[in-house]
Amino acid sequence: MVPALPAESARVLTRLLGLWLVLLGLAEAGLAFARRAALRGTNTLTRPG
């Protein structure tokens, strides 16, 4: 078994970190939209007129 070169390892780690950040951003966006929808739903009940 040949050990990975440092440059290859760095490239793989960078791609994994990028993928992780993209997934984290998508999850955060989903939570933001859900929170916005929930707040909008409660605001329609208390809004006068």
Secondary structure, 3 states (H helix, E strand, C coil): CCCCCHHHHHHHHHHHHHHHHHHHHHHHHHHHHHHHHHHHHHHHHHCCC
